[in-house]
Amino acid sequence: MKLNKTLVALAISAVFLTACSDDEKDASLTDGSQNSASGINDASTNGLNGGTGLNGSGMMGNSDYASTLGPEFNDPNNPLSKRTIYFMLDSSEVMPDFVPVIAAHAQYLVANPSQRIVLEGNGDERGSREYNIALGEQRAKSVAGKVKAQGVSSGQLDIVSYGEEKPVAFGSDESAWEKNRRVEIVYQPK
């Protein structure tokens, strides 16, 4: 009897969570405000919709703690304010535009050896779940390799891949896909 009640409670919870998830996704597609539903603010997508390319200023998910580290993390002219590295389709190669951003974070980490980061690899919705998890991991490892090459200790960073599970933009077009092919540099409290 107790097992049946538990199963019913789990089933109701699953239906409720699925319904909530679909409502949030649908709202972002119908009202045109992808940014508010996905957690991206306008500054983080500057250049994405204007045709000027990706600029790496994404702040979703990792702005809370990093913004407490110092004013340089909030200054849009400082590369430390950019904590998103974008990638081309089916690629884990860091594009040249993001090398200075990675270098700035590496310099900060070398100067602050007790500071830790998590490199969160992500992919767009295309491809299988397994492929996107593997690609997200390769992207995070690619950024980790560049950071380590500049003297950052392996103990200062962790790698996680979310594949397609944590999109910042909903939709099935290039505009959404290019925002989701990324590695987020997430600073962790000491």
C-alpha positions as a Markdown table, in Angstrom:
| # | Residue | x | y | z |
|---|---|---|---|---|
| 1 | Met | 0.0 | 0.0 | 0.0 |
| 2 | Lys | 2.8 | 2.4 | 0.9 |
| 3 | Leu | 4.6 | 1.6 | -2.3 |
| 4 | Asn | 1.5 | 2.3 | -4.4 |
| 5 | Lys | 1.1 | 5.8 | -2.7 |
| 6 | Thr | 4.8 | 6.5 | -3.4 |
| 7 | Leu | 4.4 | 5.5 | -7.1 |
| 8 | Val | 1.3 | 7.7 | -7.4 |
| 9 | Ala | 3.0 | 10.6 | -5.8 |
| 10 | Leu | 6.1 | 10.2 | -8.1 |
| 11 | Ala | 3.8 | 10.0 | -11.2 |
| 12 | Ile | 1.9 | 13.1 | -10.2 |
| 13 | Ser | 5.2 | 15.0 | -9.6 |
| 14 | Ala | 6.6 | 13.9 | -13.0 |
| 15 | Val | 3.4 | 15.1 | -14.8 |
| 16 | Phe | 3.5 | 18.4 | -12.9 |
| 17 | Leu | 7.2 | 19.0 | -13.6 |
| 18 | Thr | 6.7 | 18.1 | -17.3 |
| 19 | Ala | 3.8 | 20.5 | -17.6 |
| 20 | Cys | 5.8 | 23.3 | -16.0 |
| 21 | Ser | 8.7 | 22.6 | -18.2 |
| 22 | Asp | 6.6 | 22.7 | -21.4 |
| 23 | Asp | 4.9 | 25.9 | -20.3 |
| 24 | Glu | 8.2 | 27.7 | -19.8 |
| 25 | Lys | 9.5 | 26.5 | -23.1 |
| 26 | Asp | 6.3 | 27.4 | -24.9 |
| 27 | Ala | 6.3 | 30.9 | -23.4 |
| 28 | Ser | 9.8 | 31.6 | -24.7 |
| 29 | Leu | 8.7 | 30.6 | -28.2 |
| 30 | Thr | 5.5 | 32.5 | -28.3 |
| 31 | Asp | 6.2 | 35.8 | -26.7 |
| 32 | Gly | 9.5 | 36.3 | -28.6 |
| 33 | Ser | 11.4 | 36.9 | -25.3 |
| 34 | Gln | 13.8 | 34.0 | -25.5 |
| 35 | Asn | 16.2 | 35.9 | -23.3 |
| 36 | Ser | 13.9 | 36.1 | -20.3 |
| 37 | Ala | 12.9 | 32.5 | -20.4 |
| 38 | Ser | 16.4 | 31.2 | -21.0 |
| 39 | Gly | 18.2 | 33.3 | -18.4 |
| 40 | Ile | 20.3 | 35.3 | -20.9 |
| 41 | Asn | 20.2 | 39.1 | -20.5 |
| 42 | Asp | 20.4 | 41.4 | -23.5 |
| 43 | Ala | 24.1 | 42.1 | -22.9 |
| 44 | Ser | 24.9 | 38.4 | -23.2 |
| 45 | Thr | 23.5 | 38.1 | -26.7 |
| 46 | Asn | 24.9 | 41.4 | -28.0 |
| 47 | Gly | 26.1 | 40.6 | -31.5 |
| 48 | Leu | 24.3 | 37.3 | -31.9 |
| 49 | Asn | 21.2 | 38.7 | -33.6 |
| 50 | Gly | 22.9 | 41.7 | -35.2 |
| 51 | Gly | 25.0 | 39.5 | -37.5 |
| 52 | Thr | 28.3 | 40.6 | -36.0 |
| 53 | Gly | 29.1 | 37.2 | -34.6 |
| 54 | Leu | 29.4 | 35.7 | -31.2 |
| 55 | Asn | 31.1 | 37.8 | -28.6 |
| 56 | Gly | 31.4 | 35.6 | -25.6 |
| 57 | Ser | 29.7 | 38.0 | -23.2 |
| 58 | Gly | 27.2 | 35.4 | -21.9 |
| 59 | Met | 26.6 | 35.8 | -18.2 |
| 60 | Met | 23.9 | 33.2 | -17.6 |
| 61 | Gly | 24.4 | 30.8 | -14.7 |
| 62 | Asn | 27.8 | 32.0 | -13.7 |
| 63 | Ser | 27.3 | 35.7 | -13.0 |
| 64 | Asp | 26.2 | 35.4 | -9.4 |
| 65 | Tyr | 29.5 | 34.4 | -7.8 |
| 66 | Ala | 31.9 | 35.8 | -10.4 |
| 67 | Ser | 30.4 | 39.3 | -10.1 |
| 68 | Thr | 31.4 | 39.3 | -6.4 |
| 69 | Leu | 35.1 | 38.7 | -7.3 |
| 70 | Gly | 35.8 | 42.3 | -8.4 |
| 71 | Pro | 34.7 | 45.1 | -10.7 |
| 72 | Glu | 36.7 | 43.6 | -13.7 |
| 73 | Phe | 34.1 | 40.7 | -13.8 |
| 74 | Asn | 31.3 | 43.3 | -14.4 |
| 75 | Asp | 33.2 | 45.6 | -16.8 |
| 76 | Pro | 32.0 | 44.9 | -20.4 |
| 77 | Asn | 35.4 | 46.1 | -21.7 |
| 78 | Asn | 37.3 | 43.6 | -19.6 |
| 79 | Pro | 37.7 | 40.0 | -21.0 |
| 80 | Leu | 36.9 | 38.6 | -17.5 |
| 81 | Ser | 33.3 | 39.8 | -17.9 |
| 82 | Lys | 33.0 | 37.3 | -20.8 |
| 83 | Arg | 32.5 | 33.8 | -19.5 |
| 84 | Thr | 31.0 | 32.1 | -22.4 |
| 85 | Ile | 33.1 | 30.5 | -25.2 |
| 86 | Tyr | 31.1 | 29.6 | -28.3 |
| 87 | Phe | 31.8 | 26.9 | -30.9 |
| 88 | Met | 31.1 | 26.1 | -34.5 |
| 89 | Leu | 28.8 | 23.2 | -35.4 |
| 90 | Asp | 30.2 | 19.8 | -34.6 |
| 91 | Ser | 33.5 | 21.4 | -33.4 |
| 92 | Ser | 35.4 | 21.5 | -30.2 |
| 93 | Glu | 38.1 | 23.8 | -31.6 |
| 94 | Val | 38.3 | 27.2 | -29.8 |
| 95 | Met | 37.8 | 30.0 | -32.3 |
| 96 | Pro | 40.5 | 32.7 | -32.3 |
| 97 | Asp | 38.1 | 35.3 | -31.1 |
| 98 | Phe | 37.9 | 33.5 | -27.7 |
| 99 | Val | 41.6 | 33.0 | -27.1 |
| 100 | Pro | 42.0 | 36.4 | -25.4 |
| 101 | Val | 39.0 | 35.6 | -23.1 |
| 102 | Ile | 40.5 | 32.3 | -22.1 |
| 103 | Ala | 43.9 | 33.9 | -21.6 |
| 104 | Ala | 42.4 | 36.5 | -19.3 |
| 105 | His | 40.7 | 33.9 | -17.1 |
| 106 | Ala | 43.9 | 31.8 | -17.1 |
| 107 | Gln | 45.9 | 34.8 | -15.9 |
| 108 | Tyr | 43.3 | 35.5 | -13.1 |
| 109 | Leu | 43.4 | 31.9 | -12.0 |
| 110 | Val | 47.2 | 31.8 | -11.9 |
| 111 | Ala | 47.3 | 35.0 | -9.8 |
| 112 | Asn | 44.6 | 33.5 | -7.5 |
| 113 | Pro | 45.6 | 29.8 | -7.0 |
| 114 | Ser | 42.8 | 29.2 | -4.5 |
| 115 | Gln | 40.1 | 30.1 | -7.0 |
| 116 | Arg | 38.3 | 27.3 | -8.8 |
| 117 | Ile | 36.2 | 27.1 | -11.9 |
| 118 | Val | 33.9 | 24.6 | -13.6 |
| 119 | Leu | 33.9 | 24.4 | -17.3 |
| 120 | Glu | 30.4 | 23.5 | -18.4 |
| 121 | Gly | 30.3 | 22.1 | -22.0 |
| 122 | Asn | 27.0 | 22.4 | -24.0 |
| 123 | Gly | 25.7 | 21.5 | -27.4 |
| 124 | Asp | 22.6 | 22.4 | -29.5 |
| 125 | Glu | 19.7 | 20.1 | -29.9 |
| 126 | Arg | 20.9 | 18.4 | -33.1 |
| 127 | Gly | 22.5 | 14.9 | -32.8 |
| 128 | Ser | 21.9 | 12.2 | -30.3 |
| 129 | Arg | 22.0 | 12.8 | -26.5 |
| 130 | Glu | 25.1 | 10.7 | -26.3 |
| 131 | Tyr | 26.8 | 12.6 | -29.1 |
| 132 | Asn | 26.0 | 16.0 | -27.5 |
| 133 | Ile | 27.3 | 14.9 | -24.1 |
| 134 | Ala | 30.5 | 13.7 | -25.7 |
| 135 | Leu | 30.8 | 17.0 | -27.7 |
| 136 | Gly | 30.1 | 19.1 | -24.7 |
| 137 | Glu | 32.9 | 17.3 | -22.8 |
| 138 | Gln | 35.3 | 17.7 | -25.7 |
| 139 | Arg | 34.5 | 21.5 | -25.8 |
| 140 | Ala | 35.1 | 21.8 | -22.1 |
| 141 | Lys | 38.4 | 19.8 | -22.4 |
| 142 | Ser | 39.5 | 22.0 | -25.2 |
| 143 | Val | 39.1 | 25.1 | -23.0 |
| 144 | Ala | 40.7 | 23.3 | -20.1 |
| 145 | Gly | 43.7 | 22.5 | -22.3 |
| 146 | Lys | 44.2 | 26.1 | -23.2 |
| 147 | Val | 43.8 | 27.2 | -19.6 |
| 148 | Lys | 46.3 | 24.6 | -18.3 |
| 149 | Ala | 48.8 | 25.5 | -21.0 |
| 150 | Gln | 49.0 | 29.0 | -19.4 |
| 151 | Gly | 49.9 | 27.6 | -16.0 |
| 152 | Val | 46.5 | 26.9 | -14.3 |
| 153 | Ser | 46.6 | 23.9 | -12.0 |
| 154 | Ser | 44.3 | 20.9 | -12.8 |
| 155 | Gly | 43.1 | 21.2 | -9.2 |
| 156 | Gln | 41.6 | 24.6 | -10.0 |
| 157 | Leu | 39.1 | 23.3 | -12.6 |
| 158 | Asp | 36.5 | 20.7 | -13.1 |
| 159 | Ile | 34.8 | 19.7 | -16.3 |
| 160 | Val | 31.1 | 18.8 | -16.7 |
| 161 | Ser | 29.1 | 18.3 | -19.9 |
| 162 | Tyr | 25.4 | 19.0 | -20.2 |
| 163 | Gly | 25.1 | 18.2 | -23.8 |
| 164 | Glu | 21.8 | 19.6 | -25.0 |
| 165 | Glu | 20.2 | 19.5 | -21.6 |
| 166 | Lys | 20.8 | 23.2 | -20.6 |
| 167 | Pro | 19.9 | 25.3 | -23.6 |
| 168 | Val | 20.1 | 29.1 | -23.1 |
| 169 | Ala | 18.0 | 29.7 | -26.3 |
| 170 | Phe | 14.9 | 27.7 | -27.3 |
| 171 | Gly | 14.2 | 27.1 | -30.9 |
| 172 | Ser | 15.2 | 25.0 | -33.9 |
| 173 | Asp | 17.1 | 27.5 | -36.0 |
| 174 | Glu | 20.7 | 28.7 | -36.3 |
| 175 | Ser | 20.1 | 31.7 | -34.0 |
| 176 | Ala | 19.2 | 29.4 | -31.1 |
| 177 | Trp | 21.7 | 26.7 | -32.0 |
| 178 | Glu | 24.7 | 29.1 | -32.1 |
| 179 | Lys | 23.9 | 30.3 | -28.5 |
| 180 | Asn | 23.7 | 26.7 | -27.2 |
| 181 | Arg | 27.1 | 25.6 | -28.7 |
| 182 | Arg | 29.2 | 26.8 | -25.8 |
| 183 | Val | 31.3 | 26.3 | -22.7 |
| 184 | Glu | 30.4 | 28.4 | -19.6 |
| 185 | Ile | 33.2 | 29.4 | -17.3 |
| 186 | Val | 31.6 | 29.2 | -13.8 |
| 187 | Tyr | 33.6 | 30.5 | -10.9 |
| 188 | Gln | 33.1 | 28.6 | -7.6 |
| 189 | Pro | 33.3 | 30.0 | -4.1 |
| 190 | Lys | 36.6 | 29.3 | -2.4 |
